[in-house]
Amino acid sequence: MNDDEMICFCNEVTRGEIVKAIREKGLKSVEEVGEATLAGTTCGGCQEEIQAILDELNR
């Protein structure tokens, strides 16, 4: 997957920004990602994608 892929269109947050925040801050939940990046905090439509990224990185 591409780091430039837009995950949260409402807040214009890319996959790369989400991955960086998860790795740097040790984030474990969609809510924590939202607090750190604003991803998933407007309409919530991307929360499943954010959870999939969390699952992939926090195996």
TORDREN-374581 format. One record per atom (N, C-alpha, C, CB): residue number from 1; residue in one letter; y, z, x. Coordinates in Angstrom, 1 decimal. Glycine has a CB too. Layout:
BEGIN
+------+------+--------+--------+--------+
! balo ! dopa !      y !      z !      x !
+------+------+--------+--------+--------+
!  NUM !    A !      Y !      Z !      X !
...
+------+------+--------+--------+--------+
// end
This chain:
BEGIN
+------+------+--------+--------+--------+
! balo ! dopa !      y !      z !      x !
+------+------+--------+--------+--------+
!    1 !    M !   -1.2 !    0.0 !    0.8 !
!    1 !    M !    0.0 !    0.0 !    0.0 !
!    1 !    M !    1.3 !    0.0 !    0.9 !
!    1 !    M !    0.0 !    1.2 !   -0.9 !
!    2 !    N !    2.3 !   -0.6 !    0.4 !
!    2 !    N !    3.5 !   -0.8 !    1.1 !
!    2 !    N !    4.5 !    0.4 !    0.9 !
!    2 !    N !    4.2 !   -2.1 !    0.6 !
!    3 !    D !    5.1 !    0.9 !    2.0 !
!    3 !    D !    6.0 !    2.0 !    1.9 !
!    3 !    D !    7.3 !    1.6 !    1.1 !
!    3 !    D !    6.4 !    2.4 !    3.3 !
!    4 !    D !    7.6 !    0.3 !    1.0 !
!    4 !    D !    8.7 !   -0.2 !    0.3 !
!    4 !    D !    8.5 !   -0.3 !   -1.2 !
!    4 !    D !    9.2 !   -1.5 !    0.8 !
!    5 !    E !    7.2 !   -0.1 !   -1.6 !
!    5 !    E !    6.9 !   -0.2 !   -3.0 !
!    5 !    E !    7.6 !    0.9 !   -3.9 !
!    5 !    E !    5.3 !    0.0 !   -3.3 !
!    6 !    M !    8.3 !    0.4 !   -4.9 !
!    6 !    M !    9.1 !    1.3 !   -5.8 !
!    6 !    M !    8.1 !    2.0 !   -6.7 !
!    6 !    M !   10.2 !    0.5 !   -6.6 !
!    7 !    I !    8.1 !    3.3 !   -6.6 !
!    7 !    I !    7.2 !    4.2 !   -7.4 !
!    7 !    I !    8.0 !    4.6 !   -8.6 !
!    7 !    I !    6.6 !    5.4 !   -6.7 !
!    8 !    C !    9.2 !    5.2 !   -8.4 !
!    8 !    C !   10.0 !    5.7 !   -9.5 !
!    8 !    C !   11.2 !    4.8 !   -9.6 !
!    8 !    C !   10.5 !    7.2 !   -9.2 !
!    9 !    F !   11.2 !    4.0 !  -10.7 !
!    9 !    F !   12.3 !    3.0 !  -10.9 !
!    9 !    F !   13.5 !    3.7 !  -11.4 !
!    9 !    F !   11.8 !    1.9 !  -11.9 !
!   10 !    C !   13.4 !    4.7 !  -12.2 !
!   10 !    C !   14.5 !    5.4 !  -12.8 !
!   10 !    C !   15.4 !    6.0 !  -11.7 !
!   10 !    C !   14.1 !    6.6 !  -13.7 !
!   11 !    N !   14.8 !    6.5 !  -10.6 !
!   11 !    N !   15.6 !    7.2 !   -9.6 !
!   11 !    N !   15.5 !    6.4 !   -8.2 !
!   11 !    N !   15.1 !    8.6 !   -9.4 !
!   12 !    E !   14.9 !    5.2 !   -8.3 !
!   12 !    E !   14.8 !    4.3 !   -7.1 !
!   12 !    E !   14.2 !    5.1 !   -5.9 !
!   12 !    E !   16.2 !    3.8 !   -6.7 !
!   13 !    V !   13.0 !    5.6 !   -6.1 !
!   13 !    V !   12.3 !    6.3 !   -5.0 !
!   13 !    V !   11.1 !    5.5 !   -4.6 !
!   13 !    V !   11.9 !    7.8 !   -5.5 !
!   14 !    T !   10.9 !    5.2 !   -3.4 !
!   14 !    T !    9.8 !    4.4 !   -2.9 !
!   14 !    T !    8.6 !    5.2 !   -2.5 !
!   14 !    T !   10.3 !    3.6 !   -1.7 !
!   15 !    R !    7.5 !    4.6 !   -2.3 !
!   15 !    R !    6.3 !    5.2 !   -1.9 !
!   15 !    R !    6.5 !    5.9 !   -0.5 !
!   15 !    R !    5.1 !    4.2 !   -1.8 !
!   16 !    G !    7.2 !    5.2 !    0.4 !
!   16 !    G !    7.5 !    5.8 !    1.7 !
!   16 !    G !    8.3 !    7.1 !    1.6 !
!   16 !    G !    8.2 !    4.8 !    2.5 !
!   17 !    E !    9.3 !    7.1 !    0.8 !
!   17 !    E !   10.0 !    8.4 !    0.6 !
!   17 !    E !    9.2 !    9.5 !    0.1 !
!   17 !    E !   11.2 !    8.1 !   -0.3 !
!   18 !    I !    8.3 !    9.2 !   -0.8 !
!   18 !    I !    7.4 !   10.2 !   -1.4 !
!   18 !    I !    6.4 !   10.7 !   -0.3 !
!   18 !    I !    6.7 !    9.7 !   -2.6 !
!   19 !    V !    5.8 !    9.8 !    0.4 !
!   19 !    V !    4.9 !   10.1 !    1.4 !
!   19 !    V !    5.5 !   11.0 !    2.5 !
!   19 !    V !    4.2 !    8.9 !    2.1 !
!   20 !    K !    6.7 !   10.6 !    2.9 !
!   20 !    K !    7.5 !   11.4 !    3.9 !
!   20 !    K !    7.7 !   12.8 !    3.5 !
!   20 !    K !    8.8 !   10.6 !    4.3 !
!   21 !    A !    8.2 !   12.9 !    2.2 !
!   21 !    A !    8.5 !   14.3 !    1.7 !
!   21 !    A !    7.2 !   15.1 !    1.6 !
!   21 !    A !    9.1 !   14.2 !    0.3 !
!   22 !    I !    6.1 !   14.5 !    1.2 !
!   22 !    I !    4.8 !   15.3 !    1.0 !
!   22 !    I !    4.4 !   15.8 !    2.4 !
!   22 !    I !    3.7 !   14.4 !    0.4 !
!   23 !    R !    4.5 !   14.9 !    3.4 !
!   23 !    R !    4.0 !   15.2 !    4.8 !
!   23 !    R !    4.9 !   16.3 !    5.4 !
!   23 !    R !    3.9 !   14.0 !    5.6 !
!   24 !    E !    6.2 !   16.0 !    5.3 !
!   24 !    E !    7.2 !   16.9 !    6.0 !
!   24 !    E !    7.3 !   18.3 !    5.4 !
!   24 !    E !    8.5 !   16.3 !    6.0 !
!   25 !    K !    7.1 !   18.4 !    4.0 !
!   25 !    K !    7.4 !   19.6 !    3.3 !
!   25 !    K !    6.1 !   20.3 !    2.8 !
!   25 !    K !    8.3 !   19.4 !    2.2 !
!   26 !    G !    5.0 !   19.6 !    3.0 !
!   26 !    G !    3.7 !   20.1 !    2.6 !
!   26 !    G !    3.6 !   20.3 !    1.1 !
!   26 !    G !    3.5 !   21.5 !    3.2 !
!   27 !    L !    4.1 !   19.3 !    0.3 !
!   27 !    L !    4.1 !   19.3 !   -1.1 !
!   27 !    L !    2.7 !   19.2 !   -1.7 !
!   27 !    L !    5.1 !   18.2 !   -1.7 !
!   28 !    K !    2.5 !   19.9 !   -2.8 !
!   28 !    K !    1.2 !   19.9 !   -3.4 !
!   28 !    K !    1.1 !   19.5 !   -4.9 !
!   28 !    K !    0.5 !   21.2 !   -3.2 !
!   29 !    S !    2.3 !   19.4 !   -5.5 !
!   29 !    S !    2.3 !   19.1 !   -6.9 !
!   29 !    S !    3.4 !   18.0 !   -7.2 !
!   29 !    S !    2.6 !   20.3 !   -7.7 !
!   30 !    V !    3.2 !   17.4 !   -8.4 !
!   30 !    V !    4.1 !   16.4 !   -8.9 !
!   30 !    V !    5.5 !   17.0 !   -9.0 !
!   30 !    V !    3.7 !   15.8 !  -10.2 !
!   31 !    E !    5.5 !   18.3 !   -9.5 !
!   31 !    E !    6.8 !   19.0 !   -9.7 !
!   31 !    E !    7.5 !   19.2 !   -8.4 !
!   31 !    E !    6.5 !   20.3 !  -10.4 !
!   32 !    E !    6.8 !   19.5 !   -7.3 !
!   32 !    E !    7.4 !   19.7 !   -6.0 !
!   32 !    E !    7.9 !   18.4 !   -5.5 !
!   32 !    E !    6.4 !   20.3 !   -5.0 !
!   33 !    V !    7.2 !   17.3 !   -5.7 !
!   33 !    V !    7.7 !   16.0 !   -5.3 !
!   33 !    V !    9.0 !   15.7 !   -6.0 !
!   33 !    V !    6.6 !   14.9 !   -5.5 !
!   34 !    G !    9.0 !   16.0 !   -7.3 !
!   34 !    G !   10.2 !   15.7 !   -8.1 !
!   34 !    G !   11.4 !   16.5 !   -7.6 !
!   34 !    G !   10.0 !   16.1 !   -9.6 !
!   35 !    E !   11.2 !   17.8 !   -7.2 !
!   35 !    E !   12.3 !   18.6 !   -6.7 !
!   35 !    E !   12.8 !   18.1 !   -5.4 !
!   35 !    E !   11.8 !   20.0 !   -6.5 !
!   36 !    A !   11.9 !   17.5 !   -4.6 !
!   36 !    A !   12.3 !   17.1 !   -3.2 !
!   36 !    A !   12.9 !   15.7 !   -3.3 !
!   36 !    A !   11.1 !   17.1 !   -2.3 !
!   37 !    T !   12.5 !   14.8 !   -4.2 !
!   37 !    T !   12.9 !   13.4 !   -4.2 !
!   37 !    T !   13.5 !   12.9 !   -5.5 !
!   37 !    T !   11.7 !   12.6 !   -3.8 !
!   38 !    L !   13.4 !   13.6 !   -6.5 !
!   38 !    L !   13.8 !   13.2 !   -7.9 !
!   38 !    L !   12.8 !   12.3 !   -8.6 !
!   38 !    L !   15.1 !   12.6 !   -7.9 !
!   39 !    A !   11.8 !   11.9 !   -7.8 !
!   39 !    A !   10.8 !   11.0 !   -8.4 !
!   39 !    A !   10.0 !   11.7 !   -9.6 !
!   39 !    A !    9.7 !   10.5 !   -7.3 !
!   40 !    G !    9.9 !   11.0 !  -10.7 !
!   40 !    G !    9.2 !   11.5 !  -11.8 !
!   40 !    G !   10.0 !   12.5 !  -12.7 !
!   40 !    G !    8.0 !   12.1 !  -11.4 !
!   41 !    T !   11.3 !   12.6 !  -12.4 !
!   41 !    T !   12.0 !   13.6 !  -13.2 !
!   41 !    T !   12.8 !   13.1 !  -14.3 !
!   41 !    T !   12.9 !   14.3 !  -12.2 !
!   42 !    T !   12.9 !   11.8 !  -14.5 !
!   42 !    T !   13.7 !   11.2 !  -15.6 !
!   42 !    T !   12.8 !   10.9 !  -16.8 !
!   42 !    T !   14.4 !    9.9 !  -15.1 !
!   43 !    C !   12.0 !    9.8 !  -16.7 !
!   43 !    C !   11.2 !    9.4 !  -17.9 !
!   43 !    C !    9.7 !   10.0 !  -17.7 !
!   43 !    C !   11.1 !    7.9 !  -18.1 !
!   44 !    G !    9.3 !   10.2 !  -16.5 !
!   44 !    G !    8.0 !   10.7 !  -16.2 !
!   44 !    G !    6.9 !    9.7 !  -16.1 !
!   44 !    G !    7.6 !   11.7 !  -17.2 !
!   45 !    G !    7.3 !    8.4 !  -16.3 !
!   45 !    G !    6.3 !    7.4 !  -16.3 !
!   45 !    G !    5.5 !    7.2 !  -15.0 !
!   45 !    G !    7.0 !    6.1 !  -16.7 !
!   46 !    C !    6.1 !    7.6 !  -13.9 !
!   46 !    C !    5.4 !    7.4 !  -12.6 !
!   46 !    C !    4.7 !    8.7 !  -12.1 !
!   46 !    C !    6.5 !    7.1 !  -11.6 !
!   47 !    Q !    4.6 !    9.7 !  -12.9 !
!   47 !    Q !    3.9 !   10.9 !  -12.5 !
!   47 !    Q !    2.5 !   10.7 !  -12.1 !
!   47 !    Q !    4.1 !   12.0 !  -13.6 !
!   48 !    E !    1.8 !    9.8 !  -12.8 !
!   48 !    E !    0.4 !    9.6 !  -12.5 !
!   48 !    E !    0.3 !    8.9 !  -11.1 !
!   48 !    E !   -0.3 !    8.7 !  -13.5 !
!   49 !    E !    1.2 !    8.0 !  -10.8 !
!   49 !    E !    1.2 !    7.4 !   -9.5 !
!   49 !    E !    1.5 !    8.4 !   -8.4 !
!   49 !    E !    2.2 !    6.2 !   -9.4 !
!   50 !    I !    2.5 !    9.3 !   -8.7 !
!   50 !    I !    2.8 !   10.4 !   -7.7 !
!   50 !    I !    1.6 !   11.3 !   -7.5 !
!   50 !    I !    4.0 !   11.2 !   -8.2 !
!   51 !    Q !    0.9 !   11.6 !   -8.5 !
!   51 !    Q !   -0.3 !   12.4 !   -8.4 !
!   51 !    Q !   -1.4 !   11.7 !   -7.6 !
!   51 !    Q !   -0.9 !   12.8 !   -9.8 !
!   52 !    A !   -1.5 !   10.4 !   -7.7 !
!   52 !    A !   -2.5 !    9.7 !   -7.0 !
!   52 !    A !   -2.1 !    9.7 !   -5.5 !
!   52 !    A !   -2.6 !    8.2 !   -7.5 !
!   53 !    I !   -0.8 !    9.6 !   -5.1 !
!   53 !    I !   -0.4 !    9.7 !   -3.8 !
!   53 !    I !   -0.7 !   11.1 !   -3.2 !
!   53 !    I !    1.1 !    9.4 !   -3.6 !
!   54 !    L !   -0.4 !   12.1 !   -4.0 !
!   54 !    L !   -0.7 !   13.5 !   -3.6 !
!   54 !    L !   -2.2 !   13.6 !   -3.3 !
!   54 !    L !   -0.3 !   14.5 !   -4.7 !
!   55 !    D !   -3.0 !   13.1 !   -4.2 !
!   55 !    D !   -4.5 !   13.2 !   -4.1 !
!   55 !    D !   -5.0 !   12.5 !   -2.8 !
!   55 !    D !   -5.2 !   12.6 !   -5.3 !
!   56 !    E !   -4.4 !   11.4 !   -2.5 !
!   56 !    E !   -4.7 !   10.6 !   -1.3 !
!   56 !    E !   -4.4 !   11.3 !    0.0 !
!   56 !    E !   -4.0 !    9.2 !   -1.4 !
!   57 !    L !   -3.2 !   12.0 !    0.0 !
!   57 !    L !   -2.7 !   12.6 !    1.2 !
!   57 !    L !   -3.3 !   14.0 !    1.4 !
!   57 !    L !   -1.2 !   12.6 !    1.2 !
!   58 !    N !   -3.6 !   14.7 !    0.3 !
!   58 !    N !   -4.0 !   16.1 !    0.4 !
!   58 !    N !   -5.5 !   16.3 !    0.2 !
!   58 !    N !   -3.3 !   16.9 !   -0.6 !
!   59 !    R !   -6.3 !   15.3 !    0.6 !
!   59 !    R !   -7.8 !   15.4 !    0.4 !
!   59 !    R !   -8.4 !   16.6 !    1.2 !
!   59 !    R !   -8.5 !   14.2 !    0.9 !
+------+------+--------+--------+--------+
// end
